[in-house]
Amino acid sequence: MDWHAYVELVGGPPDGQLLDVTGWTSEESAVGALLATDAGLFGPGGRSDYIPEPGGNGWYIWNGDTS
């Protein structure tokens, strides 16, 4: 059986969506994710920065947008 690991995105443009982190190393998971989004502060081509919620509860918290 194939399994997948997900974290929930909290805040920012993709609030509530799940991010597939299957295969990520613990180091990659500890950094978070910089996700491309058209709905952020910088519009098309912008990115939303997400960092892990302290305590390892499976949430990545929005840390702002960047170009």
Steps between C-alpha positions, in 0.01 A plus 500: 500500500633842405478770765539874489589756766326837505519824696218755518574857389372757751454864395603671177355444153477116506359487856352160581661314211712192552862484387636157406833459681543132415869422469621821662796458732474619861731789406273605212191474720665712772558787253143519369396593148513792259196452275417667170165681510312745279281615789768644728623854558721493188243347261603259224854376556490575873562250776359432845740395775385232746682383811424201724280564803705444818409169660479299179121491473496469120434867417709743301428860600506787249809717550427760229531545125803572285565575135 
